[in-house]
Amino acid sequence: KQMYQRRVRVPPGGAGLCCLTAERDVQEGADILMVKPGQFYLDVVRRVKDAHPDHLLAVYQVSGEYVMVRNYAESSGKYEQVVIESVCSLKRAGADIIISYFTPELLEMMSKCNGVLSL
């Protein structure tokens, strides 16, 4: 199978178009579907996962989302809680794979809690 990446930009409010794009990708043989940015499109994440439960769904928490969450987390005084919740929301929406700039910190948080934290 030939590996390729195709960029598709969907206008805000275009959840239906996202689902059509995912369907086309599946028909063309995609092994993994991706939604990015993820944080603001949790509805799309859920719709794509519901429509294609047998496909892996990757969600990318892009740099702008990372900065926004990080700034709020630092100012709230609940840094770990906010960071974990931002990533857990992606998982709850249907992500199988989460790509985030928080990954190194999340791995450290998980190692501190002896596996109690599971994403």
C-alpha positions in Angstrom: 0.0 0.0 0.0 1.2 3.5 -0.8 1.6 5.8 2.2 0.4 9.3 1.7 -0.9 12.3 3.6 -3.6 14.5 2.2 -4.5 17.9 3.7 -8.1 18.7 3.7 -9.3 22.0 5.2 -12.9 22.1 6.3 -14.6 25.4 7.1 -15.8 25.9 10.7 -19.3 24.4 11.1 -18.5 21.8 8.4 -18.9 18.7 10.5 -20.9 17.0 7.8 -18.1 17.6 5.3 -15.6 16.2 7.7 -17.6 13.0 7.9 -17.8 12.8 4.1 -14.0 13.3 3.9 -13.5 10.5 6.4 -15.8 8.2 4.4 -13.9 8.9 1.2 -10.6 8.2 3.0 -11.9 4.9 4.2 -13.1 4.0 0.7 -9.6 4.8 -0.6 -8.1 2.4 1.9 -7.0 4.6 4.8 -5.7 2.7 7.8 -5.9 5.6 10.2 -8.2 8.6 10.2 -7.1 12.0 11.7 -8.9 15.0 13.1 -6.9 18.1 13.7 -7.2 20.4 15.5 -8.9 18.2 18.0 -9.9 20.3 21.0 -12.4 22.4 19.2 -13.8 19.6 17.1 -14.8 17.0 19.7 -18.1 16.6 18.0 -16.3 15.7 14.7 -14.1 13.3 16.6 -17.2 11.5 18.0 -19.0 11.5 14.6 -16.1 10.1 12.8 -15.4 7.4 15.4 -19.1 6.4 15.5 -19.2 6.2 11.7 -15.9 4.2 11.5 -15.5 2.2 14.7 -13.1 -0.3 13.2 -10.6 2.4 12.1 -8.0 3.9 14.3 -8.7 7.6 14.9 -5.8 9.9 15.6 -6.4 13.3 17.1 -3.8 16.0 17.0 -3.9 18.7 19.8 -2.2 21.4 17.7 0.3 24.0 19.0 -2.3 26.7 19.4 -4.5 24.5 21.5 -1.4 23.5 23.5 -0.5 27.1 24.2 -4.1 28.0 25.2 -4.5 25.0 27.5 -1.0 25.5 29.0 -1.6 29.2 29.7 -4.9 28.4 31.4 -3.4 25.5 33.3 -0.6 27.6 34.7 -2.9 30.5 35.7 -5.5 28.2 37.3 -3.1 26.7 39.9 -4.4 23.2 38.8 -1.8 22.5 36.1 -1.9 18.7 36.1 -5.7 18.5 36.4 -6.3 20.9 33.5 -3.7 19.2 31.2 -5.1 15.7 32.0 -8.6 16.8 31.4 -7.8 18.4 28.1 -6.3 15.1 26.8 -9.0 12.9 28.5 -11.7 14.9 26.6 -10.1 13.8 23.3 -10.1 10.2 24.5 -13.8 10.4 25.6 -14.7 11.8 22.3 -13.3 8.7 20.6 -9.6 9.2 19.9 -7.5 6.0 19.8 -4.3 7.9 19.2 -3.6 11.4 20.8 -0.8 13.5 19.4 0.0 16.3 21.8 2.9 18.6 22.9 1.9 17.6 26.4 3.0 14.0 25.8 6.4 14.2 27.7 4.7 15.8 30.7 1.8 13.3 30.6 4.2 10.3 30.6 5.9 11.8 33.6 2.5 12.3 35.4 1.6 8.8 34.6 4.8 7.4 35.9 4.4 9.2 39.2 1.0 7.7 39.9 2.0 4.0 39.3 -0.4 3.4 36.4 -3.5 4.8 38.2 -3.8 7.5 35.5 -4.8 5.8 32.3 -5.7 7.7 29.2 
